[in-house]
Amino acid sequence: MPENSTILYDLNKVFIPCRTVLEMEALTSLFLEYYNYDEIKELPQAQPSSHILIEKFRVIDCEPLERIIEYFIEVIVSKLKPIVMYERDHHDRIRMGNVDAYTKTRLCLFFALHRLKLKFLIIKHFMDKFKENKYSLELGEDQQILGAHTFLSAFYKDYYKKNKMNLKLMLSSKRMSDRVSDLMDTSNTITNEDIINAITFKKFLDDKNRIKFIMKEIKASLFVCKIMFAQMDVNNPFTIAKEVMIDAEEIMISQDFIPELVPAISLCYAEKSTAQLEDCFTAQEFMMKRVLEGINFAVETASGGHLNLGLEETIYNTGNIFEI
């Protein structure tokens, strides 16, 4: 199947039907712009009603935003059924539901997990490329002298560009004439452009707030996933039970991961401290691997064991964002 056909398939089967996931992600991002994630971190476990979530997000009397939450909770989340966390042996066969990435009732959950993993893959791709280039950025000499700021600026621009490209891929807009466009009343609706702006509006930030912005985006995706998993009676979907319990969710939002390691890498880059840079990368790669494994485990859980992704494999098409 040609690549464009593959994208069109996901566009029609997933991206368009699951637009509500992007709306909730955008709404959560806007909430986190003014309030701390701790205010909503434990909320999914309570399986909140749409009314409670509307109150929590402070969007009462704002009809377009109320409708987003009502549709997400009352239509999408309500369809999710609890996951049976065991397999039944029946006449020497393992009996499990046939759950794949296009199962209608769990489609939005898989899409939310896809978005969460994609954000970490964008970060990983930048770091891997930086390491492959022997810890150097492909910049002019005038930019190289800016040191730590140069690295953080390049890191953020890469994340911002790829995230926005992916959003534009998923939020395909139909062409219409200017006359028809003028007749359309969009004053009380959330448009595709509104969603893109809500998620990517902070283009010009200082170094400290660039990291905060990316963390806010990760937490928004994480929250949307957790709301849906809680409905399925899975409160810790990213925790892998091994000899040592690995809680990938805590690593995702830990200060020791992106908020601390990225600035540390940028400082080592500025000071040309190769040994310390390698130590930072060892820690970054270790934690990134644990996060991606945790997301893959959540995908496997949501699919009843039917979907087993490779470490950098995505559920749905990402276009060519990793090729530029």
N, C-alpha and C positions, 0 to 999 in steps of 0.2 A: 504493500500500500504506500503510495507516495507520501512524503512528509506533510504536505499541505492537506492531504485527505485525512491523515491521522489527527492533525490539529483541528480540522473541521468536525471530526467525529467527537473529540473531547469537548469542543465548543458547544455542540448541539446536545450531547448527552450529559455533560457535567457542568461546564462553566455557566451556561445560561440558566439551567434549572436551579443551580446552587448559588445564584447571585446573592441570596440572603446571607450566606457565610461571609462574603466580602462586606456586605452592609453592616453586619454585627462586628466584624473586625474593625471597620472604620469607626463605628460608634464607640467601641471599647477603647480605641486609640484616642479618641477625643476626650473620653472620660479620664484616661490616664494622663492626659495633658495637664489636668488640674488636681487630680487626686492620686493618692498612693495605691499601688497594686495590692497592698495588704488589706485595703478596704473591701476588696472583692475576691481575694485569694481563696477563702474558704466557702464562698457563696455557692459554688456548684454543688457541694455535698448536700445542701439543704433543698436541692431541686426547686429553685424559686419559681413562682408563678410569673406570668408576664407583668402583672401589676406590681409585684415586689421589685422586679428588675427595672421597670419604668421609674419607680420611686428612687431606687438606688442610683440609677444613672442620671437622675435629675432632669428628665425630659417630659415631665407632666405638662399637658396642654400644648405640646409640640406634636401635632398630629402625624407628620411624616415619620418622625423618629419613634413615636409610639407604635406606629404600624409595623415598623421593622421588628421591634421586639415582640409584638403580639404574633406576627407571622412566624418568626423564628421559634418561639416557645410553643405556641398552640398548634402549629401545623408541622414544622420540621422535627422539633425535639419530641413532641408527643407521639410520633410514629415509631420512635426507637423502643425496642423491647429489651428487657434484661438479657444479658449474655449468660448462658449456662457455662460455668467455668469448669466443666469436666466433659469427658467423652464417654458415651455409653457403648459397652461391648454387646453387640447383638449378633448371634450366630457367627462369631469370629470376624465380624466386620465392625469397623468404627463408624458409627452413625453421627453425621454432622450436617448442619444446614449448608446448602449451597450458596455461600456468600462470596461474591466477587466484587471488584471495584466499581461495578455498575449496578449493584443491587439497589433498587430505588429507595428503600427505607433507610439505608445507611450511606447513601451517596454523599450527602452533605457532610457527614462525619469524615469520610475518606478525603473529601475535598479540603476540609479544615486541616487534617493531618498533612495533606500534600502541601498546603500553604506554609504550615509550621516548618516542615522539613526543608522546603525550598529556601526559606530565609537563612537557615543554617548552612545549606549548601552554597549559597551565594558568598557567605563569609569564608567557608572552607576553600572555595575556588580561588578567591583572592589570595588567601594565605598560601595555598599550594603553589600558585603561580609566582608569588613573591619569593618563596623558597627555591623553586626551580631556577629562578633568575639570580641565584646566589645572593639572596637577600638584598636585591636592588630593585628600584622602581624604574620603569621606562619613562623617565622625565628629562626635561632639559636641564642644563647646568644651573640656570637661574632659579629653578624650583628646588633642585637638590640641596641648595645651601640653607633652605628654610628648616631643615632638620625634622624634628618630631612632628611639627605641624604638617609638613609635607606628607608624611606617612598617613596620619589620621585623615587628612583631606582626601588623599587618594582612596583610602579605605572606604570612607563614607560616600564619595562620589560613585564608586563602583557599586556599592550596595543600593544606593538611591536609583541609579540608572537601571540596573537589572530588575529591581523590584517594580519600578514604574513600567518598564517594557513588558514584564509579565502581566501586570494589571491590564495594560492596553490590549494584550493578546486575549485575555479572558473576558474583558468587557467590550466585546465587539459591538460597534454602533452601526445601525442601518442608515444608509444615506437617504436623505429626503430633500425635496426642493426647498428653497428659501421661503416660498409662499406657504407651503405646508408647515414648515418649521415655525413661522410667525403665528400660525393659527393654533399651534400646540400650546396648551396652558400647563407649564411645568412648575408653576409657583408653589404647588403643594405636593410635589413629588421629589424623590431623590434620584437624580440622573447619574449616568455612568461617570460623567465628569465630576460630579459632587463626590463620588466614592474615591476616585483617583486623587482628587485634591485633599480629601480628608486624611487619606493614608500617606500622601507624599508632599504635603504642603510645606514642610520644613526643609527647604532646599538650602538656605543660607543660615548656618549655625556656627557657633564657635566649637572648638574641639571637644570640650566637656559635654556640651549639649548634643553633639552628634552621637556620642556613645549612648546617652540617655534616650535619644530618639529611637535608635535601633533596638534598645532593650524594651522600650515601650511597645514597639511593633511585635516583638517576640512574645511579650506578655499578653498582648491582645489576641494573638492566634492561640496561645496556650489556654486562655480563658474560654474561648469559643469551643475548643476541643473538650475541655473539662466539663462544661455544661452538658454536652451531649453524652459523654461517657457516664456522668453521674446518673442520667436518666436510664442508663443500661446497667446500673448498680456496680459500676467499676470506678472506684474513687482514686485509684492509683495506677492509671493505665501505663505510665512510663517507668514503673518500678520493675526491674528484672530480678526475679528470685533466683539467686545463685548461691554459691558458698558464702559470698559476701553480697548483701542486698545493695543493688545499685539503683539509686533514685535519680534517674536522668532529669526529672523535672526540677529538682533542687539545683542540679548543675546548670541547667538552662538559665535560671534566674539568679544564680550565685554571684556575689561581688567578685569572687576569686576567678571567675571565668572571663567573660567579655569585658566587664567594666574595669578589671584590673590588668588582665593580660594584654589587651590591645594597646593601652597606653604604655605598658612596660615594653612591649615590642617596639613601639614607635620611638621610645627613648633610647633603647639599645641601638636601633637603626641610626638615630641621630648621632650617637656617640661612637658609632662604628665598633661596638663591643660584640664581636662575633660569638665569643664563648657564652656570654649571657643571653644573646639572641637565640642561640641554639637551645639553651635551657628553657627559655620561654616557649619556644616552639614545641619542645618535647611535652611540656605541660598542656599547651593549647591543643596539640594533636590528640593527647590522651583524653582530655575532656570532650573534645569534639566527637571522637569515636564513641564515647559513652552516650552522648546526647543522641547521635544518629541511631545507635543500637536501641536506645530507649524508644525513639519514635517508631522504628521498625517493629519493635515488640508490641507497641500500641496498635499498629496496623494489623499485625498478626492476630492480636486479641480480637479486634473489631471484626475480622473476617473469619473468625472461628478456625484459624490456622490455615486458611486457603491462600492468603497472600504473604509471601516471604520475600521481602525486598533485599537487594544487595545494599551494601552500606551507602552508596551514593545514588542508588536507583530511585526514581520518583514514580508515584502512582500514575500521574497523568502527564501529558505532553508539556514541555517547557519552551518549545520553539528553539531559537538559536541563541538564547541569552548567555550560554556558557561558551559560545564560540567567538564572542567579541570582547 
